[in-house]
Amino acid sequence: MTQTITKLQLGRPRLKLKAQLRFPAAVRTQQFLTVAGANGIYTFGVDYTVLAAGPITDPTTAIIAILDQTAGIYREVSLASLLSSSLQIDQHITVAGPVAVLPNAGIVRVDQAVGAAMTLTMPLASAKTCPVLISDWKGDAGTNNITINLSGADTFPGGANSWKIAADTGSIFLRPIAGAGYAL
């Protein structure tokens, strides 16, 4: 228990008051929060077993608490905003290859300054955070093919581990499947 000394000054002489502050006798929690008290020590926690399993029907109403470490406070964020494309990046490739596609790239624009074949290496599907559209932005893949290689044991449908964009302004949309590879 904590002892707090409260000083009350009324001219001379000074009056000092010592008080022991006690935690409330009845502490209750709601929803999935828990509290346990023993020997003057209260422990607060979370009981995840009371949460209902099932799909989220509206990601805009599913709220998540996020710690903003810079500000040192928690913020609430909707699941929809976490899933939105604003978290994906546009990877614009202007240099000669080979180039690794970033795990959070939602669009990869192949737009090399010099005409040459390009090789892209995909991250493991289990590490990819979003689907990706790979596009021949320069428009010369008919002459300068864009080869997409997969990592590890990942494959495309049919078991291939590489794919070519071989037509000018061609593109491909890849959806990661963790532990399997990429669906076209």
Steps between C-alpha positions, in 0.01 A plus 500: 500500500610853431514761769435852390594798711267791449620833634256762610658828596298740712752758608700399806514221623483265199252218491614172341264221412601143415244294315499148363322483168332167435402350168120468467356191667308393189671509161303379198587473132290470188525314171824301479699686767597317820614602846649287774590622848712330763687646798432858392633444147254534212583355160306610193496290186310385194302177456508425128293183544177703534545662159262375233663323207374573155537723198499876510207612287584872488870596528403866547341422838775265625723722715856415601717672763844596369789630710654815353848465648606846388216672684488239777121457470255246365289590197198326355508392137238320294589168344393646165770767519763236576389296202472793264731554209654800675729253675620367166771675307564568133843352422628691197800324344719717276837327553639187335409168663490268671268664756322354804129577520423648842262312735261799517508591129146513361612624158838443333565726200791379288620819329874459440691797361694267269331226296608162639347179623392517864490234772278548804520276806185461706518469880370176651121500474482463879687832536300693238251734669277568198427396142713670234449624146822491295483720192728572204476876545758582236317288244791298361458156661444347155869566429630520857315224689422537869571171680338446840676242718355357820692435821543177692249225421232744379344422163249635251203282398633195316821491705706760313725725706542777243273698268570737211327814387587490129261753345528878486302664786423152637419448867423226749307500827643268765320400818718339772396169655715434806681167480405445135606790281312748286168470317477678166 
